[in-house]
């Protein structure tokens, strides 16, 4: 069991990973004073389909964060063929980590639909919520789901926009880490029949 103090968990589809993910991950580490941030790509996200295959997304995320000493990519959600539920991932992390203070890091868009998540109240028994603001709209609090707002650097880039640029044959240079750009572009060429509709 790994012993740590303040530990964060940052999940997502990362379809594909981009520079915004890296920037907000670093911001969250600093703002919350995290000893470590666990980045957990979802093998099968429950609320959406993905375009890039699960194993490709995992490899891209690992390389994107490879040089960040306080950030660790975990493949917890790849050990089962079932849909990935955050509550199960947090239970697994709690069983493996002796963290004094566990935080689940989500975006304000995810917080707005948090009540639709699988067992949201159980999630809050396992971890505290840190909510990153997306855009300029204030985060509307829900008394059932207390959170701490975390200000992160706003970068106008999204995985959807990257997929759109790839489908249109436009460059994604500077939008994804250099360490993964060639592989994202090569994978997109193979997926082009699927990527253009999303």
C-alpha positions as CSV (number, residue, x, y, z in Angstrom):
1,X,0.0,0.0,0.0
2,X,1.3,3.4,-1.0
3,X,1.3,6.0,1.8
4,X,0.4,9.6,0.8
5,X,-1.1,12.7,2.2
6,X,-3.3,14.7,-0.2
7,X,-4.1,12.6,-3.3
8,X,-6.1,13.7,-6.4
9,X,-7.9,11.5,-9.0
10,X,-8.5,13.0,-12.4
11,X,-10.5,10.7,-14.8
12,X,-11.8,11.1,-18.2
13,X,-12.1,9.7,-21.7
14,X,-9.0,11.6,-23.0
15,X,-10.3,11.1,-26.6
16,X,-7.6,12.2,-27.4
17,X,-5.4,13.7,-24.6
18,X,-4.5,17.3,-25.3
19,X,-2.5,20.2,-23.8
20,X,-5.5,21.4,-21.8
21,X,-5.5,18.2,-19.8
22,X,-1.8,18.7,-18.9
23,X,-2.3,22.3,-18.0
24,X,-5.3,21.8,-15.7
25,X,-3.6,18.8,-14.1
26,X,-0.7,20.9,-13.1
27,X,-2.9,23.7,-11.9
28,X,-5.0,21.3,-9.8
29,X,-1.8,19.9,-8.2
30,X,-0.7,23.4,-7.2
31,X,-4.0,24.8,-6.1
32,X,-4.9,21.8,-4.0
33,X,-1.4,21.1,-2.7
34,X,-1.5,17.5,-3.9
35,X,1.3,15.2,-3.3
36,X,0.2,13.2,-6.3
37,X,-2.4,13.3,-9.0
38,X,-3.6,9.9,-10.4
39,X,-4.8,10.3,-14.0
40,X,-7.3,7.5,-14.7
41,X,-8.4,7.1,-18.4
42,X,-11.8,5.5,-18.7
43,X,-11.7,2.2,-20.7
44,X,-15.5,2.3,-21.2
45,X,-17.0,5.6,-20.1
46,X,-20.6,5.2,-19.0
47,X,-22.0,8.5,-20.4
48,X,-20.4,8.5,-23.9
49,X,-18.8,6.6,-26.7
50,X,-15.2,7.1,-27.6
51,X,-13.6,7.3,-31.0
52,X,-10.0,6.4,-30.2
53,X,-9.7,2.8,-29.0
54,X,-9.2,2.3,-25.3
55,X,-5.7,0.9,-25.5
56,X,-4.6,3.7,-27.8
57,X,-6.0,6.4,-25.4
58,X,-4.2,4.8,-22.5
59,X,-0.9,4.8,-24.3
60,X,-1.3,8.4,-25.4
61,X,-2.1,9.5,-21.9
62,X,0.9,7.7,-20.4
63,X,3.2,9.4,-22.8
64,X,1.6,12.8,-22.4
65,X,2.2,12.8,-18.6
66,X,5.5,10.8,-18.6
67,X,7.6,13.7,-17.5
68,X,5.5,15.0,-14.7
69,X,6.9,13.5,-11.5
70,X,3.8,14.2,-9.3
71,X,1.4,12.7,-11.9
72,X,0.8,9.0,-12.3
73,X,-1.3,7.4,-15.0
74,X,-3.3,4.4,-13.7
75,X,-5.0,1.7,-15.8
76,X,-7.4,0.7,-13.1
77,X,-10.4,0.8,-15.4
78,X,-8.7,-1.4,-18.0
79,X,-8.8,-4.5,-15.7
80,X,-12.4,-5.3,-16.5
81,X,-14.6,-5.3,-19.6
82,X,-17.5,-3.6,-17.8
83,X,-18.4,0.0,-18.0
84,X,-16.1,2.2,-15.8
85,X,-17.9,3.7,-12.8
86,X,-16.0,6.3,-10.8
87,X,-17.3,5.0,-7.5
88,X,-15.7,1.6,-8.2
89,X,-12.4,3.3,-9.2
90,X,-12.3,5.3,-6.0
91,X,-13.0,2.2,-3.9
92,X,-10.1,0.5,-5.6
93,X,-7.8,3.5,-5.0
94,X,-8.9,3.7,-1.3
95,X,-8.0,0.0,-0.9
96,X,-4.5,0.6,-2.4
97,X,-3.6,4.1,-1.1
98,X,-3.2,5.3,2.4
99,X,-4.2,8.8,1.5
100,X,-5.2,11.1,4.3
101,X,-7.1,13.4,1.9
102,X,-8.6,12.0,-1.3
103,X,-10.0,14.4,-4.0
104,X,-12.0,13.7,-7.1
105,X,-11.2,16.3,-9.7
106,X,-14.0,17.1,-12.3
107,X,-15.0,19.9,-14.6
108,X,-17.9,22.2,-13.9
109,X,-19.8,20.6,-16.8
110,X,-19.5,17.3,-15.1
111,X,-20.6,18.7,-11.8
112,X,-23.8,20.1,-13.4
113,X,-24.8,16.5,-14.2
114,X,-23.2,14.9,-11.1
115,X,-26.6,13.6,-9.9
116,X,-26.8,11.4,-12.9
117,X,-23.5,9.6,-12.0
118,X,-23.6,6.1,-10.6
119,X,-23.9,6.3,-6.8
120,X,-23.0,10.0,-6.5
121,X,-23.5,10.1,-2.7
122,X,-21.2,7.1,-2.3
123,X,-18.6,8.9,-4.3
124,X,-18.7,11.7,-1.8
125,X,-18.1,9.2,1.0
126,X,-14.9,8.2,-0.6
127,X,-13.5,11.5,-1.8
128,X,-14.0,15.3,-1.7
129,X,-15.0,17.0,-4.9
130,X,-12.7,19.6,-6.6
131,X,-14.5,21.3,-9.4
132,X,-12.7,23.1,-12.2
133,X,-14.5,26.0,-13.8
134,X,-15.2,25.6,-17.6
135,X,-15.9,28.8,-19.4
136,X,-17.0,32.0,-17.6
137,X,-20.3,30.8,-16.1
138,X,-20.4,30.4,-12.3
139,X,-20.6,26.9,-10.9
140,X,-24.2,26.4,-9.6
141,X,-23.8,24.7,-6.2
142,X,-26.0,21.7,-5.2
143,X,-26.3,21.3,-1.5
144,X,-26.2,17.5,-1.9
145,X,-22.8,17.7,-3.5
146,X,-20.4,20.0,-1.7
147,X,-17.3,20.9,-3.6
148,X,-14.2,23.2,-3.6
149,X,-13.9,25.3,-6.7
150,X,-10.5,25.2,-8.3
151,X,-9.4,28.0,-10.7
152,X,-7.5,26.6,-13.6
153,X,-5.9,28.1,-16.7
154,X,-8.5,28.5,-19.4
155,X,-7.3,27.0,-22.7
156,X,-9.9,27.0,-25.5
157,X,-9.2,23.4,-26.7
158,X,-11.3,20.3,-26.4
159,X,-11.0,16.7,-27.6
160,X,-14.0,17.3,-29.7
161,X,-12.4,20.2,-31.4
162,X,-9.2,18.2,-32.1
163,X,-11.3,15.4,-33.6
164,X,-13.0,18.0,-35.8
165,X,-9.7,19.4,-37.0
166,X,-8.4,15.9,-37.7
167,X,-11.5,15.1,-39.7
168,X,-11.1,18.3,-41.7
169,X,-7.4,17.6,-42.4
170,X,-6.3,20.6,-40.2
171,X,-3.2,20.7,-38.1
172,X,-3.4,19.8,-34.4
173,X,0.2,21.1,-33.8
174,X,0.4,22.8,-30.4
175,X,-3.0,21.5,-29.4
176,X,-1.7,18.1,-28.3
177,X,1.7,17.3,-26.6
178,X,4.5,16.9,-29.1
179,X,5.2,13.4,-27.5
180,X,1.9,12.1,-28.9
181,X,1.0,14.2,-31.9
182,X,2.4,11.9,-34.6
183,X,0.5,8.9,-33.1
184,X,-2.7,10.9,-32.7
185,X,-2.5,11.8,-36.4
186,X,-1.6,8.3,-37.5
187,X,-4.5,6.8,-35.5
188,X,-6.9,9.4,-36.8
189,X,-6.1,8.4,-40.4
190,X,-7.1,4.8,-39.6
191,X,-10.3,6.0,-37.9
192,X,-11.2,8.7,-40.4
193,X,-14.5,7.0,-41.4
194,X,-15.7,7.2,-37.8
195,X,-14.0,10.3,-36.6
196,X,-15.7,12.7,-39.0
197,X,-19.1,12.2,-37.4
198,X,-18.1,13.2,-33.9
